[in-house]
């Protein structure tokens, strides 16, 4: 609170964080600037899905859902797993790839693996562990969609990474999602954070994918305003 009140300028990644600082920490609104996170548009770019799946050993005809992030409870990964379970009857080739975590012995990882066991989802859920950033575009391009099931995000950087690769997103209404994700253009925002709403959003993305309704070039365009040079210039202007 002292920092929020005393700083000459506070930079936040999303308007929602500005409102939180003003409401809960008494920051002065006119001294808080919103500058979004950025994405490396040279690294994260569209590539052929079939080739990406072949390199990763994934079935060409599978419906691949991707999660990238930490395994903290706030990330909502447990409800994503439950959502995938609900969708398996409708999408029998559905597979969830999970990237992140602190190794198989970490408590959060063991808890999630236990949930997968109890739901008898071992053939549908694949834990990939941590992946180098340089390898992430391969996974994005192999996926039908990225899912962000979080209870809270300050921004949601993985959304930009997926969109820059031309991959649609299904997400809960957190961080900058509602500002970046355009309904039916580059993804779907779930009506609520609950698993049934998340499952419905995933199903809508997959249905549109099966109908050939997603245009990777158009999806990527929605991320181009967030390239790092533009973001860095905005930060530089604040210091100047």
C-alpha positions in Angstrom: 0.0 0.0 0.0 2.8 2.4 0.8 4.5 1.7 -2.5 1.2 2.2 -4.4 0.7 5.5 -2.7 4.3 6.8 -2.8 5.5 5.8 -6.3 5.8 8.5 -8.9 4.3 6.0 -11.4 2.9 2.5 -11.2 2.8 0.4 -14.4 0.2 -2.4 -14.5 -0.5 -4.9 -17.3 -4.3 -4.7 -17.3 -7.1 -2.2 -16.5 -8.5 -4.6 -13.9 -5.2 -4.3 -11.9 -5.5 -0.5 -12.1 -8.9 -0.8 -10.5 -7.6 -3.1 -7.8 -4.7 -0.8 -6.9 -7.1 2.2 -6.6 -9.7 0.3 -4.7 -7.6 -1.8 -2.3 -4.3 0.1 -2.0 -5.4 3.8 -2.4 -3.1 4.4 -5.5 -3.7 7.7 -7.3 -5.5 6.8 -10.5 -3.7 9.5 -12.5 -0.3 8.0 -11.6 -1.1 4.5 -12.7 -0.4 3.5 -16.3 -1.6 0.4 -18.1 0.9 -1.2 -20.4 0.2 -4.7 -21.6 2.7 -7.6 -21.6 4.3 -8.3 -24.9 5.0 -11.3 -27.1 7.9 -12.3 -29.3 6.2 -12.3 -32.7 9.3 -13.7 -34.4 9.4 -16.8 -32.1 5.7 -17.4 -31.8 4.3 -17.7 -35.3 2.0 -20.1 -37.2 3.4 -23.3 -38.6 1.8 -26.4 -40.2 -0.2 -28.4 -37.6 0.4 -31.8 -39.2 4.2 -31.4 -39.1 4.1 -30.2 -35.5 2.0 -33.2 -34.5 4.3 -35.6 -36.3 7.3 -34.1 -34.4 5.5 -34.6 -31.1 4.2 -38.0 -31.9 0.5 -36.9 -31.7 -2.3 -38.5 -33.7 -3.2 -36.4 -36.8 -7.0 -36.7 -36.1 -7.0 -36.0 -32.4 -8.6 -33.0 -30.8 -5.7 -31.5 -28.9 -6.3 -29.1 -26.0 -3.2 -27.4 -24.6 -2.5 -25.9 -21.1 0.6 -23.9 -20.4 1.4 -22.6 -17.0 2.1 -23.1 -13.3 0.2 -25.8 -11.3 -0.9 -23.5 -8.5 -4.5 -23.9 -7.4 -5.3 -20.3 -8.7 -4.6 -21.6 -12.2 -7.7 -23.8 -12.2 -6.1 -26.8 -13.8 -8.2 -29.2 -11.8 -11.4 -27.8 -13.3 -9.9 -28.0 -16.8 -9.3 -31.7 -16.2 -12.9 -32.1 -15.0 -14.1 -30.2 -18.1 -12.1 -32.5 -20.4 -13.7 -35.5 -18.7 -17.2 -34.1 -19.4 -16.3 -33.6 -23.1 -14.9 -37.0 -23.8 -18.2 -38.6 -24.8 -18.8 -35.9 -27.3 -15.2 -35.7 -28.5 -13.8 -39.3 -28.2 -10.4 -38.3 -29.7 -9.9 -35.4 -27.1 -6.5 -35.2 -25.6 -5.2 -32.7 -23.0 -1.5 -31.7 -23.1 -0.3 -30.1 -19.9 3.0 -28.1 -19.9 4.5 -26.8 -16.7 4.9 -27.9 -13.1 7.9 -28.6 -10.8 8.4 -32.3 -11.5 6.4 -35.4 -10.8 7.2 -35.4 -7.1 5.9 -31.8 -6.4 2.7 -31.8 -4.3 0.7 -29.9 -6.9 1.7 -32.3 -9.7 0.9 -35.4 -7.6 -2.5 -34.0 -6.7 -3.4 -33.4 -10.3 -2.1 -36.8 -11.4 -4.2 -38.3 -8.6 -7.3 -36.5 -10.0 -6.5 -37.8 -13.5 -6.3 -41.3 -12.0 -9.6 -41.0 -10.1 -11.4 -39.8 -13.2 -9.8 -42.6 -15.3 -8.4 -40.1 -17.7 -4.8 -41.4 -18.0 -5.2 -42.0 -21.8 -6.6 -38.6 -22.3 -4.3 -36.4 -20.3 -0.5 -36.1 -20.9 1.9 -34.3 -18.6 4.7 -32.9 -20.6 6.7 -31.2 -17.8 8.6 -28.0 -18.3 9.4 -27.0 -21.9 12.0 -24.5 -23.1 10.4 -21.4 -24.4 12.1 -22.0 -27.8 10.1 -25.3 -28.1 6.7 -23.8 -27.0 5.6 -22.7 -30.5 5.8 -26.4 -31.6 3.2 -27.3 -29.0 1.0 -24.3 -29.7 0.9 -25.2 -33.4 0.1 -28.8 -32.7 -2.9 -27.9 -30.7 -6.5 -27.1 -31.7 -6.7 -24.6 -28.9 -5.1 -23.2 -25.8 -7.2 -23.2 -22.6 -6.7 -20.7 -19.8 -8.9 -22.0 -16.8 -7.5 -19.6 -14.2 -9.4 -18.1 -11.2 -7.1 -15.1 -11.5 -4.4 -13.7 -13.9 -2.8 -10.3 -13.9 -2.6 -10.5 -17.7 -2.4 -14.0 -19.2 0.7 -14.0 -21.4 0.1 -17.5 -22.8 -3.0 -16.1 -24.5 -0.8 -13.8 -26.7 1.7 -16.7 -27.4 -1.1 -18.9 -28.7 -2.8 -16.2 -30.8 0.6 -15.2 -32.3 0.8 -18.8 -33.5 -2.6 -18.5 -35.0 -4.2 -20.8 -32.4 -7.6 -20.0 -30.9 -8.1 -19.6 -27.1 -10.9 -20.7 -24.7 -10.5 -18.9 -21.3 -12.2 -17.8 -18.2 -12.9 -14.1 -17.9 -9.7 -13.0 -16.2 -6.8 -10.6 -16.8 -6.8 -9.1 -20.3 -8.7 -12.0 -21.8 -11.9 -10.1 -22.3 -10.0 -7.3 -24.1 -7.9 -9.6 -26.3 -10.2 -12.5 -27.1 -12.9 -11.6 -29.7 -15.8 -14.0 -29.8 -15.6 -16.3 -32.8 -12.6 -14.5 -34.3 -9.7 -15.7 -32.1 -11.4 -17.7 -29.4 -14.2 -17.9 -26.8 -14.5 -16.5 -23.3 -16.4 -18.8 -20.9 -19.6 -17.3 -19.4 -18.4 -18.1 -15.9 -15.3 -19.7 -14.2 -17.2 -23.0 -13.5 -16.2 -26.2 -15.2 -19.4 -26.6 -17.2 -19.0 -23.1 -18.7 -15.4 -23.9 -19.4 -16.4 -27.2 -21.1 -19.0 -25.3 -23.2 -16.4 -22.8 -24.4 -13.9 -25.6 -25.3 -16.7 -27.4 -27.2 -17.6 -24.3 -29.2 -13.9 -23.8 -30.2 -13.7 -27.4 -31.3 -16.9 -27.2 -33.2 -15.7 -24.2 -35.1 -12.4 -25.9 -35.7 -14.1 -29.0 -37.2 -16.1 -26.6 -39.4 -12.9 -24.9 -40.6 -14.0 -21.6 -39.1 -10.7 -20.5 -37.6 -8.3 -18.5 -39.8 -4.8 -18.6 -38.4 -3.7 -15.4 -40.2 -6.7 -13.5 -38.7 -6.0 -14.9 -35.2 -2.4 -13.8 -35.4 -3.4 -10.3 -36.4 -5.1 -9.9 -33.0 -1.8 -10.4 -31.3 0.3 -8.1 -33.5 -0.4 -5.0 -31.5 1.4 -6.6 -28.5 4.8 -7.1 -30.1 7.7 -6.4 -27.7 9.1 -3.3 -29.6 5.8 -1.5 -29.2 5.5 -2.5 -25.5 9.1 -1.5 -24.8 8.5 1.9 -26.4 5.5 2.5 -24.2 7.6 1.7 -21.1 10.4 3.9 -22.3 8.0 6.8 -22.8 6.9 6.5 -19.1 10.5 6.7 -17.9 11.1 9.7 -20.2 
